[in-house]
Amino acid sequence: RNESRLGLSTFAAALRDRTILLVSVSSFCAYSLFVFFNSWMPTYGKDVVSLDLATAGAMTALVPAMGLLARPGGGWLSDRIGGRRRPVLVATFVLVLPALVGVTLVSSTLGFAAALVLAGVGSQLGTGVFYVYVGELSAEETRGTGLAVLTTLSISGALTAPVLTGWLIERFSWDAAFGFGGLLAVVGVVAVALVSE
């Protein structure tokens, strides 16, 4: 709590804050990747890896399950490196890139599961850190509103990623969908790199 009054000017200030927007864009990318894996890997496992749908779905459940370790683990790691946030957020995307490549190369259930474990850890490692980071970087009068901007953009990624991925698969190919995932990872890193600690 603070004594500042909320209003449209506070919201506008948060939307004009370059730092809030950059962290929010990076979070948008992370959430998009998380939902990309969650929504499309059962189909990919069935159609491309030749798993039955039940097995592909069970393997995909490893992605959110890894959040039990990755979400608190990101905060723990950040605390262990002197409270720095940016290295953990960069690690989020660095771990997802080999998962994106690995999923396209595997032909076994074990390989598919290993790639999805890596995707689950990577896409969720920064989840809690994003929220802390945007609060630390916001001015006091825009801290709550900055958090709302971050949350809105993050959830927008969860909303748009499955639809856009489906369109890419139908219109082009699975390679285009995985290329989109790689682009999200690169944009996520660049956005965080532009934020000064």
N, C-alpha and C positions, 0 to 999 in steps of 0.2 A: 504493500500500500504506500501511496504517497499523496501529497496534498494537491497535486496538479489536477485540473479539471479536464475531463475528456470532451472532445468535440471534433467536428470535421477538420479543424486545423491540425489537430494532433494526428489524425489519420493521414492527412495529406503530407504532414512532415515525415511520417514513417514511410510513406510511399516514395518520397523524394530522397530518402536516405540511401545512398549508394551501397553502404555496407550491409544494411538490412536486405536490400534487394539481391546482392550478390550471394549472401549466405542462403537466402530463400531460393534462388535459382539452383544452387548446388543441392539443396534439400529436395527440390522438385525432381532433379535428376536421380537422386538416390531412391526416392519413393517410386519413381517410374520404373527403375530397374527391379526393385523388389516386386512390384506388381507384374511386370513383364514376365519374370520367372514364375511367379505364382499362377498366373492365368494361362500361359501358353505351353509350359513344359509337359503337362499331361498329354496334350495333343502331339507335341513334338516327339515325346517318348513313344507314343503309339505309332505315329505315321512314319517317323524317320529311324528311330532306334529299334523299331519292331517289338516293343514291349506290349503286353496286353494293357488295356486301359487302367485296370485296377493296380497293377504294378507301377505303371507310370505315375498314377495319382499318388500312390504311397511314397514313391521316391520324391515327388514334388513337395510333399508334406515336410520333407527335410528342410526346405527353404524357411518357412516360418518357424519351425522348431529350433533352428539355429539362433533365432532371436533371443531365446532363453539364455544363451551364452554371450552373443554378440552385443546386445543392447546394453546390459550392465558392463560388459567387458570393455566397450568403448570408453565409458566414463572412468573405469578403473585404470585403463591405459593412459588416458589423458592426465589423471591425477599422478600417475607414476612418472610422467615426463614433465613435471613441473607445472601442471595445469595448462599445458599448451593444447589447443584445440585443432589447429590446422593440420598437424601431422596425422591425427586420427582420421580426419575427414578425407585427406588425400589417400590414406590407406584404404578407406572404404571403396574408392573407385579402382585403386591399383589391384585389389583382390578380385574385383568383379571382372576385370579384363581377361585374365586367364580362364575364368569360369565361362565367359562367353565363347572363347576359343575352344576350351575343353569340351563343352557340350557338343560342339559341331564335329569333333573328332572321335568321340567315343562310339563304341559299338556293343558295349556290354552293360549289364545292369549295374555292376560295381563301378564302372567308369562314369556312368550317368549319375549315380548317387554321389560319387566324389565331387563331380563338377557342381552339383546342386548344393552340397554342403558348403563348398567354397563360395558359391553365389549367395547363399543364405547368410553366411558370416559377413561377407563383404558388403552386401546391400543394406545390412542393419547395424554395422559397427558404429556408424556415426549418428544413428537415430536420436539418441538422447543428447549427444554432444551438440547437434545443431540447435536444439532448444536452449541449452545453456549458453552457447556461443552468441546467439543473436541477442540474448538478454544482456550479456556482458558488453556487447558492442553498441547497444542502443543508448541513446540519451535517456536520462531518468524519466523525462516526461513522455517518451515514446516507447518505453520498455514493454508495456502490455500490448500496445498496438503493434509494435514490431513483431511480437510473438504471434499475434493474430495474422499478420501478413505472411510470416513464415509458414504457419499452419495451413493457411488458405492455398498458398502456392504448392506446398507439399502434397496436399490432398488433390489438387488439380493434376499433379503428375500421376497419382493413383487412378484418377478418372480417365485421363486421356491416353495413357500408355497402352492399355489393352486394346482400345479401339484402333489407335494408329498402327499398332503392331499387327492386328488382324488385317487391316487394309493393306499393309506392306506384304504380308504373306500371300494374300489373295491376288493382289495386283502384280507382285513381282516374285518374291521367293523367300524362303527361310533365311537365306544369306542377307537379304535386304533387312529383315527384321533384326538379325544379329548385328548388322552394320549400324542400325539405328541404336541398338544397345551400346555399342562401342562409342558412338557419337555422344550419347548421354554421359558416359563415363568421362570422356575428354572434356566436355563442357562443365561437368561437375568439378573436375580438378582445376580447370582454368578459372572458374568463378571463385573458388576458395583461394587460389593463388593470388588473386587480385585484392583480397582483403588483407589489410595490414593488421598484424597481431598487436 
